[in-house]
Amino acid sequence: MDDYECGDVLGRGAFGAAFKVTRKRDNCNFVIKKVDIGSLTEEEKKETKREVLIMQKLAELCDHPNIVAYYDSFLDTSLNQLCIVMEYADAGALSDIVKENKNAGTQLPLDMILQLFTQLALAVRAMHAVKPAGILHRDLKTQNVFLKRDAQSGQLDVKLGDFGLSKSLKEDEMAKTIVGTP
């Protein structure tokens, strides 16, 4: 963590919290998801390790523009935390925009809905195409669809994230469990 300046908490989940950080050497922004592994059961530790392995696999085999980029992971031994360094999506989550529009009594423009949905579908398609038999996200919801504003056009781009419940399938395997947010 010495390489980063920790900023705001972006969100909290069952296993930890996500923070906006700035890398000191070049002032680039990232997200670090910190998972307190000291309090996890052995099964929860396996799930956390699986999330990192899936993100590494996506970065290596997929590298899709609509999937949150994975950069690094490391153990902060002083706090007994696993830290996962990821792409920072500066426009928040899709759930924030939906909530803002609902509170204002407005709707998202149809062209924006189509654009975001198309990008999300392309991200899921890319995950399913990872060899040998694909990766299932298993927790698609607006809180896990992050948005990044394009610097030139100002347009919002989808960044699918939070792979904590994802599963990498083996060839000829079918997903059998029911997980995720009801």
N, CA and C atoms as a LAMMPS dump frame, in Angstrom:
ITEM: TIMESTEP
0
ITEM: NUMBER OF ATOMS
546
ITEM: BOX BOUNDS ff ff ff
-5.0000000000000000e+02 5.0000000000000000e+02
-5.0000000000000000e+02 5.0000000000000000e+02
-5.0000000000000000e+02 5.0000000000000000e+02
ITEM: ATOMS id mol type element x y z
1 1 1 N 0.819 -1.203 0
2 1 2 C 0 0 0
3 1 3 C 0.861 1.264 0
4 2 1 N 2.154 1.096 0.175
5 2 2 C 3.041 2.255 0.214
6 2 3 C 3.07 3.024 -1.103
7 3 1 N 2.734 2.362 -2.202
8 3 2 C 2.765 2.995 -3.517
9 3 3 C 1.527 3.84 -3.808
10 4 1 N 0.512 3.766 -2.909
11 4 2 C -0.772 4.405 -3.169
12 4 3 C -1.168 5.341 -2.037
13 5 1 N -1.858 6.392 -2.437
14 5 2 C -2.484 7.309 -1.485
15 5 3 C -3.963 6.941 -1.44
16 6 1 N -4.424 6.516 -0.271
17 6 2 C -5.803 6.033 -0.136
18 6 3 C -6.773 7.215 -0.071
19 7 1 N -7.876 7.098 -0.816
20 7 2 C -8.894 8.142 -0.859
21 7 3 C -10.222 7.658 -0.306
22 8 1 N -11.3 8.074 -0.953
23 8 2 C -12.653 7.804 -0.479
24 8 3 C -13.03 6.333 -0.575
25 9 1 N -13.93 5.924 0.323
26 9 2 C -14.544 4.607 0.234
27 9 3 C -15.582 4.681 -0.874
28 10 1 N -15.494 3.777 -1.83
29 10 2 C -16.433 3.759 -2.956
30 10 3 C -17.609 2.823 -2.698
31 11 1 N -17.384 1.82 -1.867
32 11 2 C -18.452 0.875 -1.566
33 11 3 C -17.973 -0.172 -0.593
34 12 1 N -18.95 -0.821 0.029
35 12 2 C -18.648 -1.896 0.968
36 12 3 C -19.424 -3.131 0.563
37 13 1 N -18.799 -4.269 0.757
38 13 2 C -19.444 -5.538 0.447
39 13 3 C -19.347 -6.475 1.623
40 14 1 N -19.719 -7.72 1.392
41 14 2 C -19.73 -8.714 2.459
42 14 3 C -18.326 -8.995 2.997
43 15 1 N -17.311 -8.913 2.129
44 15 2 C -15.963 -9.3 2.538
45 15 3 C -15.009 -8.134 2.758
46 16 1 N -15.388 -6.932 2.333
47 16 2 C -14.448 -5.829 2.477
48 16 3 C -14.99 -4.546 1.9
49 17 1 N -14.069 -3.667 1.531
50 17 2 C -14.45 -2.36 1.01
51 17 3 C -13.569 -2.007 -0.177
52 18 1 N -14.107 -1.141 -1.048
53 18 2 C -13.375 -0.651 -2.218
54 18 3 C -13.041 0.816 -2.001
55 19 1 N -11.806 1.175 -2.277
56 19 2 C -11.315 2.53 -2.072
57 19 3 C -10.757 3.098 -3.37
58 20 1 N -11.013 4.369 -3.58
59 20 2 C -10.33 5.067 -4.669
60 20 3 C -8.932 5.372 -4.154
61 21 1 N -7.927 5.055 -4.967
62 21 2 C -6.543 5.325 -4.585
63 21 3 C -5.837 6.038 -5.731
64 22 1 N -4.786 6.732 -5.38
65 22 2 C -3.937 7.389 -6.377
66 22 3 C -2.529 6.833 -6.238
67 23 1 N -1.994 6.35 -7.369
68 23 2 C -0.622 5.845 -7.353
69 23 3 C 0.319 7.033 -7.246
70 24 1 N 1.205 7.013 -6.293
71 24 2 C 2.061 8.153 -5.978
72 24 3 C 3.015 8.533 -7.105
73 25 1 N 3.552 7.546 -7.826
74 25 2 C 4.592 7.853 -8.816
75 25 3 C 4.079 8.589 -10.045
76 26 1 N 2.764 8.429 -10.373
77 26 2 C 2.258 9.065 -11.587
78 26 3 C 0.86 9.694 -11.436
79 27 1 N 0.334 9.711 -10.227
80 27 2 C -0.985 10.292 -9.933
81 27 3 C -2.135 9.641 -10.693
82 28 1 N -1.984 8.38 -11.12
83 28 2 C -3.077 7.654 -11.775
84 28 3 C -4.025 7.107 -10.72
85 29 1 N -5.316 7.151 -11.033
86 29 2 C -6.332 6.658 -10.114
87 29 3 C -6.664 5.195 -10.378
88 30 1 N -6.892 4.463 -9.309
89 30 2 C -7.275 3.06 -9.354
90 30 3 C -8.295 2.811 -8.25
91 31 1 N -8.818 1.604 -8.213
92 31 2 C -9.622 1.135 -7.096
93 31 3 C -8.845 0.004 -6.453
94 32 1 N -8.79 0.025 -5.141
95 32 2 C -8.248 -1.126 -4.416
96 32 3 C -9.362 -1.687 -3.554
97 33 1 N -9.673 -2.937 -3.827
98 33 2 C -10.625 -3.669 -2.999
99 33 3 C -9.818 -4.342 -1.905
100 34 1 N -10.131 -3.991 -0.648
101 34 2 C -9.422 -4.56 0.497
102 34 3 C -10.324 -5.594 1.16
103 35 1 N -9.799 -6.797 1.298
104 35 2 C -10.541 -7.891 1.92
105 35 3 C -9.792 -8.308 3.18
106 36 1 N -10.455 -8.199 4.322
107 36 2 C -9.871 -8.582 5.604
108 36 3 C -9.879 -10.099 5.704
109 37 1 N -8.766 -10.72 5.342
110 37 2 C -8.745 -12.181 5.277
111 37 3 C -8.618 -12.835 6.647
112 38 1 N -8.24 -12.082 7.642
113 38 2 C -8.099 -12.641 8.989
114 38 3 C -9.409 -13.12 9.574
115 39 1 N -10.499 -12.512 9.16
116 39 2 C -11.805 -12.869 9.721
117 39 3 C -12.598 -13.828 8.837
118 40 1 N -12.007 -14.277 7.734
119 40 2 C -12.72 -15.142 6.795
120 40 3 C -12.582 -16.618 7.17
121 41 1 N -13.627 -17.374 6.844
122 41 2 C -13.554 -18.826 6.977
123 41 3 C -12.699 -19.356 5.837
124 42 1 N -12.332 -20.624 5.912
125 42 2 C -11.531 -21.221 4.838
126 42 3 C -12.272 -21.168 3.503
127 43 1 N -13.582 -21.4 3.527
128 43 2 C -14.38 -21.348 2.302
129 43 3 C -14.403 -19.928 1.728
130 44 1 N -14.533 -18.928 2.582
131 44 2 C -14.539 -17.532 2.127
132 44 3 C -13.175 -17.137 1.568
133 45 1 N -12.106 -17.674 2.146
134 45 2 C -10.757 -17.417 1.616
135 45 3 C -10.624 -18.007 0.213
136 46 1 N -11.185 -19.2 0.005
137 46 2 C -11.171 -19.818 -1.322
138 46 3 C -11.925 -18.957 -2.325
139 47 1 N -13.084 -18.424 -1.913
140 47 2 C -13.886 -17.567 -2.795
141 47 3 C -13.114 -16.311 -3.178
142 48 1 N -12.42 -15.728 -2.209
143 48 2 C -11.637 -14.521 -2.471
144 48 3 C -10.493 -14.827 -3.434
145 49 1 N -9.829 -15.954 -3.221
146 49 2 C -8.747 -16.365 -4.123
147 49 3 C -9.296 -16.618 -5.523
148 50 1 N -10.496 -17.221 -5.602
149 50 2 C -11.12 -17.488 -6.905
150 50 3 C -11.412 -16.178 -7.636
151 51 1 N -11.856 -15.152 -6.906
152 51 2 C -12.119 -13.858 -7.542
153 51 3 C -10.855 -13.306 -8.187
154 52 1 N -9.735 -13.373 -7.481
155 52 2 C -8.465 -12.879 -8.026
156 52 3 C -8.061 -13.695 -9.245
157 53 1 N -8.178 -15.023 -9.157
158 53 2 C -7.806 -15.883 -10.284
159 53 3 C -8.67 -15.602 -11.506
160 54 1 N -9.957 -15.36 -11.291
161 54 2 C -10.849 -15.044 -12.417
162 54 3 C -10.478 -13.699 -13.032
163 55 1 N -10.171 -12.714 -12.199
164 55 2 C -9.777 -11.402 -12.736
165 55 3 C -8.463 -11.516 -13.514
166 56 1 N -7.524 -12.316 -13.009
167 56 2 C -6.265 -12.524 -13.72
168 56 3 C -6.523 -13.201 -15.067
169 57 1 N -7.406 -14.198 -15.052
170 57 2 C -7.73 -14.921 -16.279
171 57 3 C -8.405 -13.991 -17.286
172 58 1 N -9.322 -13.161 -16.828
173 58 2 C -9.982 -12.202 -17.723
174 58 3 C -8.97 -11.218 -18.298
175 59 1 N -8.046 -10.75 -17.467
176 59 2 C -7.034 -9.795 -17.939
177 59 3 C -6.132 -10.436 -18.985
178 60 1 N -5.806 -11.707 -18.774
179 60 2 C -4.89 -12.405 -19.663
180 60 3 C -5.556 -12.857 -20.964
181 61 1 N -6.763 -13.413 -20.86
182 61 2 C -7.385 -14.047 -22.018
183 61 3 C -8.48 -13.226 -22.684
184 62 1 N -8.94 -12.201 -22.007
185 62 2 C -10.104 -11.489 -22.523
186 62 3 C -9.786 -10.024 -22.817
187 63 1 N -9.31 -9.291 -21.828
188 63 2 C -8.943 -7.88 -21.966
189 63 3 C -10.004 -7.104 -22.752
190 64 1 N -11.234 -7.169 -22.272
191 64 2 C -12.354 -6.526 -22.963
192 64 3 C -12.556 -5.102 -22.436
193 65 1 N -12.855 -4.14 -23.302
194 65 2 C -13.001 -2.75 -22.862
195 65 3 C -14.198 -2.507 -21.936
196 66 1 N -15.128 -3.453 -21.849
197 66 2 C -16.295 -3.275 -20.986
198 66 3 C -16.24 -4.137 -19.732
199 67 1 N -15.056 -4.648 -19.421
200 67 2 C -14.833 -5.39 -18.182
201 67 3 C -13.779 -4.64 -17.381
202 68 1 N -14.039 -4.451 -16.088
203 68 2 C -13.093 -3.74 -15.226
204 68 3 C -11.723 -4.395 -15.35
205 69 1 N -10.708 -3.587 -15.626
206 69 2 C -9.344 -4.093 -15.796
207 69 3 C -8.733 -4.437 -14.442
208 70 1 N -8.041 -5.562 -14.42
209 70 2 C -7.303 -6.017 -13.238
210 70 3 C -5.84 -5.655 -13.448
211 71 1 N -5.203 -5.107 -12.401
212 71 2 C -3.8 -4.732 -12.518
213 71 3 C -2.869 -5.52 -11.612
214 72 1 N -3.31 -5.796 -10.381
215 72 2 C -2.405 -6.428 -9.433
216 72 3 C -3.197 -6.882 -8.207
217 73 1 N -2.576 -7.736 -7.43
218 73 2 C -3.103 -8.071 -6.105
219 73 3 C -1.912 -8.351 -5.213
220 74 1 N -2.078 -8.045 -3.942
221 74 2 C -0.988 -8.254 -2.992
222 74 3 C -1.575 -8.367 -1.596
223 75 1 N -0.78 -8.897 -0.689
224 75 2 C -1.196 -9.051 0.692
225 75 3 C -0.575 -7.939 1.517
226 76 1 N -1.419 -7.158 2.186
227 76 2 C -0.949 -6.138 3.118
228 76 3 C -0.841 -6.834 4.472
229 77 1 N 0.361 -7.321 4.787
230 77 2 C 0.545 -8.131 5.991
231 77 3 C 0.331 -7.344 7.272
232 78 1 N 0.562 -6.039 7.241
233 78 2 C 0.383 -5.242 8.458
234 78 3 C -1.084 -5.198 8.891
235 79 1 N -2.014 -5.284 7.927
236 79 2 C -3.449 -5.252 8.241
237 79 3 C -4.139 -6.587 7.969
238 80 1 N -3.371 -7.584 7.49
239 80 2 C -3.907 -8.896 7.123
240 80 3 C -5.046 -8.755 6.112
241 81 1 N -4.772 -7.969 5.06
242 81 2 C -5.763 -7.717 4.021
243 81 3 C -5.207 -8.097 2.651
244 82 1 N -6.081 -8.725 1.867
245 82 2 C -5.783 -8.936 0.458
246 82 3 C -6.221 -7.684 -0.271
247 83 1 N -5.36 -7.132 -1.096
248 83 2 C -5.663 -5.916 -1.848
249 83 3 C -5.667 -6.249 -3.339
250 84 1 N -6.769 -5.891 -4.003
251 84 2 C -6.909 -6.136 -5.434
252 84 3 C -6.951 -4.78 -6.139
253 85 1 N -5.996 -4.539 -7.017
254 85 2 C -5.889 -3.262 -7.723
255 85 3 C -6.606 -3.387 -9.065
256 86 1 N -7.581 -2.486 -9.28
257 86 2 C -8.421 -2.535 -10.477
258 86 3 C -8.576 -1.147 -11.091
259 87 1 N -9.157 -1.147 -12.269
260 87 2 C -9.483 0.078 -12.993
261 87 3 C -10.498 0.903 -12.205
262 88 1 N -10.308 2.219 -12.225
263 88 2 C -11.238 3.139 -11.572
264 88 3 C -12.258 3.63 -12.589
265 89 1 N -13.524 3.433 -12.273
266 89 2 C -14.616 3.918 -13.129
267 89 3 C -15.146 5.204 -12.497
268 90 1 N -14.825 6.322 -13.1
269 90 2 C -15.045 7.637 -12.49
270 90 3 C -16.494 8.096 -12.41
271 91 1 N -17.413 7.408 -13.091
272 91 2 C -18.815 7.853 -13.087
273 91 3 C -19.697 7.002 -12.164
274 92 1 N -19.088 6.189 -11.321
275 92 2 C -19.85 5.422 -10.337
276 92 3 C -20.494 4.18 -10.918
277 93 1 N -21.572 3.754 -10.265
278 93 2 C -22.281 2.545 -10.673
279 93 3 C -23.578 2.91 -11.381
280 94 1 N -24.049 1.995 -12.222
281 94 2 C -25.32 2.197 -12.919
282 94 3 C -26.45 2.389 -11.916
283 95 1 N -26.375 1.724 -10.775
284 95 2 C -27.418 1.862 -9.746
285 95 3 C -27.557 3.311 -9.281
286 96 1 N -26.444 4.057 -9.234
287 96 2 C -26.492 5.47 -8.818
288 96 3 C -27.299 6.312 -9.808
289 97 1 N -27.073 6.083 -11.099
290 97 2 C -27.776 6.845 -12.129
291 97 3 C -29.265 6.493 -12.139
292 98 1 N -29.562 5.209 -11.986
293 98 2 C -30.965 4.771 -11.939
294 98 3 C -31.667 5.423 -10.755
295 99 1 N -31.005 5.421 -9.597
296 99 2 C -31.583 6.009 -8.38
297 99 3 C -31.791 7.521 -8.54
298 100 1 N -30.799 8.201 -9.109
299 100 2 C -30.906 9.655 -9.327
300 100 3 C -32.106 9.982 -10.216
301 101 1 N -32.27 9.225 -11.294
302 101 2 C -33.386 9.464 -12.209
303 101 3 C -34.718 9.153 -11.54
304 102 1 N -34.763 8.102 -10.758
305 102 2 C -36.001 7.755 -10.058
306 102 3 C -36.389 8.866 -9.091
307 103 1 N -35.416 9.353 -8.314
308 103 2 C -35.687 10.426 -7.353
309 103 3 C -36.112 11.72 -8.035
310 104 1 N -35.595 11.955 -9.237
311 104 2 C -35.951 13.169 -9.979
312 104 3 C -37.236 12.992 -10.786
313 105 1 N -37.755 11.767 -10.805
314 105 2 C -38.966 11.505 -11.579
315 105 3 C -38.728 11.517 -13.077
316 106 1 N -37.484 11.212 -13.471
317 106 2 C -37.136 11.193 -14.896
318 106 3 C -36.717 9.78 -15.302
319 107 1 N -36.554 9.6 -16.589
320 107 2 C -36.107 8.327 -17.119
321 107 3 C -34.801 8.524 -17.87
322 108 1 N -34.029 7.453 -17.921
323 108 2 C -32.825 7.498 -18.739
324 108 3 C -33.241 7.568 -20.198
325 109 1 N -32.529 8.334 -21.001
326 109 2 C -32.854 8.382 -22.43
327 109 3 C -32.691 6.994 -23.06
328 110 1 N -33.574 6.681 -23.992
329 110 2 C -33.564 5.372 -24.634
330 110 3 C -32.233 5.071 -25.299
331 111 1 N -31.628 6.067 -25.961
332 111 2 C -30.347 5.817 -26.623
333 111 3 C -29.256 5.462 -25.615
334 112 1 N -29.299 6.043 -24.42
335 112 2 C -28.341 5.717 -23.369
336 112 3 C -28.578 4.293 -22.857
337 113 1 N -29.836 3.929 -22.659
338 113 2 C -30.172 2.579 -22.208
339 113 3 C -29.66 1.553 -23.215
340 114 1 N -29.912 1.786 -24.489
341 114 2 C -29.466 0.848 -25.522
342 114 3 C -27.946 0.746 -25.577
343 115 1 N -27.287 1.873 -25.452
344 115 2 C -25.819 1.889 -25.479
345 115 3 C -25.253 1.098 -24.294
346 116 1 N -25.751 1.36 -23.089
347 116 2 C -25.244 0.68 -21.894
348 116 3 C -25.578 -0.811 -21.926
349 117 1 N -26.799 -1.142 -22.349
350 117 2 C -27.188 -2.547 -22.423
351 117 3 C -26.33 -3.31 -23.435
352 118 1 N -26.069 -2.696 -24.565
353 118 2 C -25.24 -3.332 -25.59
354 118 3 C -23.835 -3.601 -25.052
355 119 1 N -23.258 -2.624 -24.383
356 119 2 C -21.917 -2.801 -23.826
357 119 3 C -21.905 -3.893 -22.756
358 120 1 N -22.945 -3.938 -21.931
359 120 2 C -23.044 -4.979 -20.907
360 120 3 C -23.156 -6.359 -21.555
361 121 1 N -23.98 -6.457 -22.584
362 121 2 C -24.131 -7.734 -23.295
363 121 3 C -22.807 -8.169 -23.921
364 122 1 N -22.049 -7.226 -24.462
365 122 2 C -20.75 -7.554 -25.047
366 122 3 C -19.759 -8.033 -23.977
367 123 1 N -19.809 -7.432 -22.798
368 123 2 C -18.937 -7.86 -21.698
369 123 3 C -19.267 -9.289 -21.269
370 124 1 N -20.555 -9.581 -21.116
371 124 2 C -20.975 -10.925 -20.717
372 124 3 C -20.593 -11.929 -21.798
373 125 1 N -20.812 -11.556 -23.055
374 125 2 C -20.441 -12.436 -24.171
375 125 3 C -18.95 -12.745 -24.149
376 126 1 N -18.13 -11.737 -23.873
377 126 2 C -16.679 -11.941 -23.822
378 126 3 C -16.298 -12.879 -22.676
379 127 1 N -16.962 -12.743 -21.532
380 127 2 C -16.693 -13.64 -20.404
381 127 3 C -17.063 -15.082 -20.759
382 128 1 N -18.192 -15.25 -21.411
383 128 2 C -18.653 -16.588 -21.777
384 128 3 C -17.749 -17.227 -22.831
385 129 1 N -17.022 -16.429 -23.584
386 129 2 C -16.168 -16.937 -24.66
387 129 3 C -14.77 -17.332 -24.188
388 130 1 N -14.428 -17.033 -22.923
389 130 2 C -13.095 -17.374 -22.416
390 130 3 C -12.944 -18.89 -22.395
391 131 1 N -11.865 -19.391 -22.961
392 131 2 C -11.631 -20.834 -23.055
393 131 3 C -11.149 -21.388 -21.72
394 132 1 N -11.437 -22.637 -21.362
395 132 2 C -12.002 -23.652 -22.226
396 132 3 C -13.524 -23.595 -22.328
397 133 1 N -14.229 -23.155 -21.283
398 133 2 C -15.691 -23.237 -21.361
399 133 3 C -16.402 -21.99 -20.857
400 134 1 N -15.688 -20.918 -20.638
401 134 2 C -16.322 -19.667 -20.268
402 134 3 C -16.304 -19.362 -18.784
403 135 1 N -16.597 -18.101 -18.478
404 135 2 C -16.709 -17.624 -17.106
405 135 3 C -18.109 -17.058 -16.941
406 136 1 N -18.785 -17.483 -15.881
407 136 2 C -20.112 -16.961 -15.56
408 136 3 C -19.974 -15.903 -14.483
409 137 1 N -20.622 -14.777 -14.637
410 137 2 C -20.558 -13.712 -13.643
411 137 3 C -21.366 -14.069 -12.4
412 138 1 N -22.581 -14.497 -12.546
413 138 2 C -23.504 -14.971 -11.515
414 138 3 C -23.987 -13.913 -10.523
415 139 1 N -23.706 -12.638 -10.767
416 139 2 C -24.231 -11.59 -9.883
417 139 3 C -24.43 -10.292 -10.667
418 140 1 N -25.081 -10.418 -11.838
419 140 2 C -25.334 -9.227 -12.652
420 140 3 C -26.42 -8.39 -11.996
421 141 1 N -26.095 -7.17 -11.671
422 141 2 C -27.04 -6.205 -11.102
423 141 3 C -26.449 -4.812 -11.306
424 142 1 N -27.281 -3.802 -11.176
425 142 2 C -26.838 -2.441 -11.474
426 142 3 C -25.696 -1.988 -10.557
427 143 1 N -25.591 -2.536 -9.35
428 143 2 C -24.497 -2.164 -8.439
429 143 3 C -23.144 -2.696 -8.924
430 144 1 N -23.154 -3.714 -9.797
431 144 2 C -21.909 -4.291 -10.306
432 144 3 C -21.581 -3.847 -11.73
433 145 1 N -22.38 -2.928 -12.248
434 145 2 C -22.117 -2.341 -13.561
435 145 3 C -21.593 -0.929 -13.304
436 146 1 N -20.288 -0.767 -13.499
437 146 2 C -19.656 0.514 -13.237
438 146 3 C -19.557 1.31 -14.531
439 147 1 N -19.43 2.618 -14.384
440 147 2 C -19.433 3.502 -15.551
441 147 3 C -18.194 4.385 -15.553
442 148 1 N -17.626 4.529 -16.725
443 148 2 C -16.451 5.377 -16.899
444 148 3 C -16.751 6.365 -18.01
445 149 1 N -16.471 7.624 -17.749
446 149 2 C -16.736 8.666 -18.74
447 149 3 C -15.575 8.751 -19.72
448 150 1 N -15.878 8.657 -21.003
449 150 2 C -14.872 8.783 -22.046
450 150 3 C -14.361 10.22 -22.056
451 151 1 N -13.054 10.38 -21.967
452 151 2 C -12.443 11.71 -21.857
453 151 3 C -12.728 12.593 -23.062
454 152 1 N -12.816 12.005 -24.248
455 152 2 C -13.008 12.812 -25.451
456 152 3 C -14.483 13.099 -25.732
457 153 1 N -15.32 12.071 -25.685
458 153 2 C -16.723 12.247 -26.072
459 153 3 C -17.638 12.58 -24.897
460 154 1 N -17.192 12.272 -23.679
461 154 2 C -18.054 12.467 -22.516
462 154 3 C -19.084 11.355 -22.348
463 155 1 N -19.082 10.412 -23.262
464 155 2 C -20.025 9.289 -23.25
465 155 3 C -19.677 8.333 -22.104
466 156 1 N -20.706 7.686 -21.527
467 156 2 C -20.497 6.71 -20.471
468 156 3 C -20.223 5.341 -21.07
469 157 1 N -19.192 4.665 -20.55
470 157 2 C -18.848 3.322 -20.987
471 157 3 C -19.019 2.363 -19.825
472 158 1 N -19.587 1.199 -20.095
473 158 2 C -19.808 0.166 -19.094
474 158 3 C -18.494 -0.505 -18.733
475 159 1 N -18.348 -0.807 -17.444
476 159 2 C -17.222 -1.587 -16.93
477 159 3 C -17.821 -2.607 -15.968
478 160 1 N -18.027 -3.826 -16.439
479 160 2 C -18.598 -4.878 -15.606
480 160 3 C -17.569 -5.296 -14.57
481 161 1 N -17.994 -5.354 -13.306
482 161 2 C -17.069 -5.695 -12.233
483 161 3 C -17.684 -6.58 -11.167
484 162 1 N -16.969 -6.717 -10.079
485 162 2 C -17.304 -7.545 -8.919
486 162 3 C -17.484 -8.999 -9.321
487 163 1 N -16.375 -9.71 -9.324
488 163 2 C -16.355 -11.098 -9.772
489 163 3 C -16.302 -12.079 -8.6
490 164 1 N -16.762 -11.634 -7.425
491 164 2 C -16.713 -12.457 -6.222
492 164 3 C -17.521 -13.739 -6.307
493 165 1 N -18.58 -13.756 -7.089
494 165 2 C -19.404 -14.956 -7.225
495 165 3 C -19.206 -15.65 -8.574
496 166 1 N -18.278 -15.145 -9.357
497 166 2 C -18.057 -15.699 -10.697
498 166 3 C -17.509 -17.112 -10.63
499 167 1 N -17.722 -17.824 -11.711
500 167 2 C -17.261 -19.21 -11.796
501 167 3 C -16.663 -19.447 -13.167
502 168 1 N -15.476 -20.043 -13.151
503 168 2 C -14.816 -20.44 -14.384
504 168 3 C -15.183 -21.89 -14.641
505 169 1 N -15.86 -22.136 -15.757
506 169 2 C -16.318 -23.486 -16.064
507 169 3 C -15.229 -24.295 -16.752
508 170 1 N -15.271 -25.593 -16.488
509 170 2 C -14.402 -26.521 -17.205
510 170 3 C -15.167 -26.988 -18.435
511 171 1 N -14.439 -27.534 -19.393
512 171 2 C -15.075 -28.012 -20.613
513 171 3 C -16.143 -29.053 -20.266
514 172 1 N -17.305 -28.963 -20.901
515 172 2 C -18.436 -29.875 -20.7
516 172 3 C -19.061 -29.771 -19.312
517 173 1 N -18.797 -28.699 -18.571
518 173 2 C -19.395 -28.517 -17.25
519 173 3 C -20.569 -27.551 -17.368
520 174 1 N -21.578 -27.773 -16.57
521 174 2 C -22.717 -26.862 -16.516
522 174 3 C -22.783 -26.272 -15.12
523 175 1 N -23.212 -25.012 -15.017
524 175 2 C -23.376 -24.387 -13.708
525 175 3 C -24.624 -24.979 -13.057
526 176 1 N -24.493 -25.324 -11.761
527 176 2 C -25.589 -25.989 -11.076
528 176 3 C -26.104 -25.225 -9.879
529 177 1 N -25.314 -24.332 -9.341
530 177 2 C -25.71 -23.653 -8.104
531 177 3 C -26.485 -22.385 -8.394
532 178 1 N -27.273 -21.979 -7.411
533 178 2 C -28.002 -20.721 -7.49
534 178 3 C -27.356 -19.773 -6.492
535 179 1 N -26.745 -18.693 -7.008
536 179 2 C -26.054 -17.731 -6.158
537 179 3 C -26.383 -16.339 -6.649
538 180 1 N -25.908 -15.349 -5.894
539 180 2 C -26.062 -13.962 -6.325
540 180 3 C -27.154 -13.264 -5.566
541 181 1 N -27.449 -12.079 -5.986
542 181 2 C -28.48 -11.273 -5.363
543 181 3 C -29.844 -11.682 -5.897
544 182 1 N -30.788 -12.047 -5.007
545 182 2 C -32.128 -12.448 -5.497
546 182 3 C -32.807 -11.316 -6.233
